[in-house]
Amino acid sequence: MSVRVARAAWARDWGAGCRRGASNFPLPPPGAVNVAELLRDATAAEEGPREAAARRRPPGQCSVLLFPGQGSQVVGMGRGLLGYPRVRELYAAARSVLGYDLLELSLHGPQEALDRTVHCQPAVFVASLAAVEKLHHLQPAVIENCVAAAGFSVGEFAALVFAGAMEFSEGLHAVKIRAEAMQEASEAVPSGMLSVLGQPQSKFTFACLEAREHCKTLGIENPVCEVASYLFPDCRVISGHLEALRFLRKNSSKYHFRRTKMLPVSGGFHTRLMEPALEPLAQVLKSVAVKEPLVSVHSNVDGNRYRHPKHIRKLLVQQVVSPVKWEQTMHAVYGRRKGTGFPKTFEVGPGKQLGSILKSCNLQAWRSYGHVEVLEDPEDDGT
C-alpha cells in the first residue's frame, strides 16, 4: 500500500459528504468545517519514488489501526483530543448530522445517557476518528504507512471511513440509523451481553443450550442465548435474554467459567434479537456511496478483508445479527511466517480493550501496540 493511497483515504473522503451540496445528509454550520482539508497535503502529489518505496518497507515500519466498539464509552472521552487541529470542527459536523451536541454529551454525560445505544455508537465512532486526527498530528508516519484497519462492531464503520470506503457524514448517518434501530430492538426484549472468561474445558455451547431450556421453563418463547463475540482463546461474549444470562452467572462453575461480567450495553446484540434493525440499516446503506477501501479492512462476520462495495453493504447488515469474530480477525491481520516482523498497532478511540485482547491473541504483535489517549485534558482547550 502506497503512502499516497493510505493518506488519501483519510484526506479525500472523510469529510466530503459534509460539504457536498447535492448530499441528502445534513450539512455542518456555514464555515464550521471542511474536514477534507484535514490531510489535504497528502493528496497533492502523485505517486513517486518515495511512495513506491513505501510498498517495500519492512513490516516494522507499517501500521495497523484498531477501532473500538460499543461498551468502550466513558464520560470525558474526547477531552484529550480537543487541542488538535480541527477536532472541534469534526464534532460540529457531527452535531449537524445527529441533531444534538455529541461533544457536550461525551465530555459531561451523564453516563446513563452516554451508555444508551442511540448515543454511544455515534459517540465512539466520532471519538475514534478524532483520535486518528490526533495520531496524525503526533505521528504522521503511522497514518502514511497504515496497511490495514479493523473495527469492533460499530468500530467497523469508523475503520471503513478511515479507509475511504465511506464519507464521514454518510457513515455517521448510517451509524445513527443503526443505533436507533438497535436501541428500539433492545427495548422490545429484556436482553443483554455477558463477558465470559473460560478455560479450555469450558462448555459454551452446552451452557447456552441449558440457559435457553431454563428460559422455556419460565415461559419465555423462543429464548435467545448464544455466543455473540469471539474475543480471544477461551473468552467469549454471550448474548441473549437477561434470564438466560442470569442463569449462566449463577451456574458458572458448572460450565467451567472462570469469570463473568455483564457489559454496559442495553441489548442482546449480534443475535437474532436484532433482526428488527436489519431493514433500516439495509435501506440507509443503499443511499451511502460505498467505495472500495484503500487500505485493507477486515469484516467482523468472517475476519476476512472486504473486497468490493456490495460486499461491504451486505456484511455490515449481516454483522448486526452475527457473532463478532474478533479473535479470527486478529489471526487474519497478524498471521505471518515465522521470523517476519509485526506492524505497529494503534488503538484509536476510548479504552484499551482491543489492546488487551490482542495481547491474549498474539503476544508478539502486542509488543508493538500503542493507544491514542482520548481522556486527558489538553492544555488550554477552553473547556
Long-range contacts (C-beta under 8 A, 24 or more apart in sequence): 1-54, 1-55, 1-146, 1-147, 1-294, 1-295, 1-296, 2-47, 2-51, 2-52, 2-54, 2-55, 3-50, 3-51, 3-54, 3-144, 3-145, 4-42, 4-43, 4-45, 4-46, 4-47, 4-51, 5-47, 5-51, 5-294, 5-295, 6-143, 6-144, 6-145, 6-146, 6-147, 6-294, 6-295, 7-39, 7-42, 7-43, 7-143, 7-144, 8-42, 8-43, 8-164, 8-294, 9-162, 9-163, 9-164, 9-293, 9-294, 9-295, 10-38, 10-39, 10-42, 10-132, 10-136, 10-143, 10-162, 10-164, 11-36, 11-38, 11-39, 11-40, 11-41, 11-42, 11-43, 12-36, 12-43, 12-164, 13-161, 13-164, 13-165, 13-166, 13-167, 13-168, 13-291, 14-38, 14-129, 14-161, 14-162, 14-164, 14-167, 14-168, 15-90, 15-93, 15-167, 15-168, 15-169, 16-167, 16-168, 16-169, 17-167, 17-168, 17-169, 17-170, 17-289, 18-93, 18-96, 18-167, 18-168, 18-169, 20-167, 23-169, 23-170, 24-287, 25-97, 25-169, 25-170, 25-173, 26-96, 26-97, 26-99, 26-169, 26-173, 27-96, 27-169, 28-89, 28-92, 28-93, 28-95, 28-96, 29-92, 29-96, 32-89, 32-92, 32-93, 32-96, 33-86, 33-89, 33-90, 33-92, 33-93, 34-89, 35-86, 35-89, 35-90, 35-93, 35-168, 37-86, 38-85, 38-86, 38-133, 38-136, 39-136, 39-143, 42-144, 54-144, 54-145, 57-145, 58-341, 59-336, 59-340, 59-341, 59-342, 59-343, 60-341, 60-342, 60-343, 60-344, 60-368, 61-141, 61-145, 62-145, 62-146, 62-147, 62-343, 62-344, 63-141, 63-142, 63-143, 63-145, 63-146, 63-147, 63-343, 63-344, 63-345, 63-346, 64-146, 64-147, 64-148, 64-149, 64-150, 64-333, 64-334, 64-343, 64-344, 64-345, 64-346, 65-132, 65-142, 65-146, 65-148, 65-149, 65-150, 65-159, 65-162, 65-345, 65-346, 65-347, 65-348, 66-149, 66-150, 66-151, 66-152, 66-155, 66-345, 66-346, 66-347, 66-348, 66-354, 66-355, 66-358, 67-128, 67-149, 67-150, 67-151, 67-152, 67-155, 67-156, 67-158, 67-159, 67-162, 67-347, 67-348, 67-349, 68-124, 68-128, 68-151, 68-152, 68-155, 68-347, 68-349, 68-350, 68-351, 68-353, 68-354, 69-124, 69-151, 69-152, 69-153, 69-154, 69-155, 69-156, 69-324, 70-117, 70-120, 70-121, 70-124, 70-153, 70-154, 70-265, 70-269, 71-120, 71-263, 71-264, 71-265, 71-353, 72-124, 72-349, 72-350, 72-351, 72-353, 73-106, 73-114, 73-115, 73-120, 73-123, 73-124, 73-264, 73-350, 74-111, 74-114, 74-350, 74-351, 74-375, 75-106, 75-107, 75-108, 75-109, 75-110, 75-111, 75-114, 76-106, 76-107, 76-375, 77-106, 77-107, 77-123, 77-127, 77-350, 77-374, 77-375, 78-103, 78-106, 78-107, 78-126, 78-127, 78-130, 78-374, 79-107, 79-374, 79-375, 79-376, 79-377, 79-378, 79-381, 79-383, 80-134, 80-373, 80-374, 80-375, 80-376, 80-377, 80-378, 81-127, 81-130, 81-131, 81-133, 81-134, 81-374, 81-378, 82-378, 82-381, 82-382, 82-383, 83-378, 83-379, 83-380, 83-381, 84-130, 84-133, 84-134, 84-137, 84-378, 85-133, 85-137, 86-133, 87-130, 87-133, 87-134, 90-126, 90-129, 90-130, 90-133, 90-168, 91-126, 91-130, 93-168, 93-169, 94-122, 94-126, 94-172, 97-169, 97-172, 97-173, 97-176, 98-122, 98-172, 98-176, 102-126, 107-383, 115-264, 115-265, 115-266, 116-183, 116-266, 117-179, 117-182, 117-183, 117-186, 117-265, 117-266, 117-267, 118-179, 118-180, 118-183, 119-179, 120-179, 121-154, 121-175, 121-176, 121-178, 121-179, 121-182, 122-172, 122-175, 122-176, 122-179, 124-154, 124-155, 124-158, 124-349, 124-350, 125-154, 125-155, 125-157, 125-158, 125-171, 125-172, 125-175, 126-172, 127-349, 127-350, 127-374, 128-155, 128-158, 128-348, 128-349, 128-350, 129-158, 129-161, 129-162, 129-168, 129-348, 130-374, 131-348, 131-349, 131-372, 131-374, 132-162, 132-348, 132-372, 134-372, 134-374, 135-346, 135-348, 135-372, 142-344, 142-346, 146-295, 147-295, 147-296, 147-343, 148-295, 148-296, 148-297, 148-298, 148-333, 148-343, 149-293, 149-295, 149-296, 149-297, 149-298, 150-297, 150-298, 150-329, 150-333, 151-297, 151-300, 152-300, 152-324, 152-326, 152-354, 153-269, 153-270, 153-300, 153-319, 153-324, 154-178, 154-179, 155-349, 156-297, 156-299, 156-300, 156-316, 156-319, 157-316, 158-348, 158-349, 159-297, 160-293, 160-297, 160-306, 160-312, 162-295, 163-293, 163-294, 163-295, 163-296, 163-297, 164-291, 164-293, 164-294, 164-295, 165-290, 165-291, 165-292, 165-293, 165-294, 165-297, 165-306, 165-309, 165-312, 166-288, 166-289, 166-290, 166-291, 167-289, 170-287, 170-288, 170-289, 171-288, 173-284, 173-288, 174-281, 174-284, 174-285, 174-288, 177-280, 177-281, 177-284, 178-277, 178-280, 178-281, 178-284, 178-320, 180-280, 181-276, 181-277, 181-280, 181-281, 182-267, 182-269, 182-274, 182-277, 182-320, 183-266, 183-267, 184-276, 184-277, 185-267, 185-273, 185-274, 185-275, 185-276, 185-277, 186-266, 186-267, 186-268, 186-269, 186-273, 186-274, 187-266, 187-267, 188-276, 189-241, 189-267, 189-268, 189-273, 190-241, 190-242, 190-243, 191-224, 191-239, 191-240, 191-241, 191-242, 191-267, 191-268, 191-271, 191-273, 192-239, 192-240, 192-242, 192-245, 192-262, 192-263, 192-265, 192-266, 192-267, 192-268, 193-228, 193-229, 193-237, 193-238, 193-239, 193-245, 193-262, 193-263, 193-265, 193-267, 193-268, 193-269, 194-237, 194-238, 194-239, 194-245, 194-248, 194-249, 194-260, 194-261, 194-262, 194-263, 195-231, 195-235, 195-236, 195-237, 195-260, 195-261, 195-262, 195-263, 196-235, 196-236, 196-237, 196-238, 196-248, 196-252, 196-257, 196-259, 196-260, 197-234, 197-235, 197-257, 197-258, 197-259, 197-260, 198-234, 198-235, 198-236, 198-255, 198-256, 198-257, 198-258, 199-234, 199-256, 199-257, 199-258, 200-234, 201-256, 202-234, 202-255, 202-256, 202-257, 203-255, 203-256, 204-236, 204-238, 204-255, 206-255, 207-238, 207-248, 207-251, 207-254, 207-255, 207-257, 208-238, 208-240, 208-244, 208-248, 210-247, 210-251, 211-240, 211-244, 211-245, 211-247, 211-248, 212-240, 212-244, 214-243, 214-244, 214-247, 215-241, 215-243, 215-244, 215-247, 218-243, 224-268, 224-271, 224-272, 224-273, 226-271, 226-323, 227-323, 228-268, 228-269, 228-270, 228-271, 228-323, 228-324, 229-270, 229-323, 229-324, 229-326, 230-323, 230-324, 230-325, 230-326, 230-327, 230-328, 231-326, 231-327, 231-357, 231-360, 232-326, 232-327, 232-330, 232-357, 232-360, 232-361, 233-327, 233-360, 233-361, 235-357, 235-360, 237-263, 237-324, 239-268, 239-269, 239-270, 239-271, 239-273, 240-268, 240-271, 240-273, 241-268, 269-320, 270-319, 270-320, 270-321, 270-322, 270-323, 270-324, 271-321, 272-321, 274-320, 274-321, 275-321, 277-320, 278-317, 278-320, 278-321, 281-316, 281-317, 281-320, 282-313, 282-317, 285-313, 285-316, 285-317, 286-313, 288-313, 298-329, 298-332, 298-333, 299-329, 300-324, 300-325, 300-326, 300-329, 301-325, 302-328, 303-328, 303-329, 303-331, 303-332, 304-332, 305-332, 326-357, 327-357, 327-361, 330-357, 330-358, 330-361, 330-362, 330-365, 331-361, 331-362, 334-358, 334-361, 334-362, 334-365, 342-367, 342-368, 343-368, 344-368, 344-369, 344-370, 345-369, 345-370, 346-370, 346-371, 346-372, 347-371, 347-372, 348-372, 349-374, 350-374, 350-375
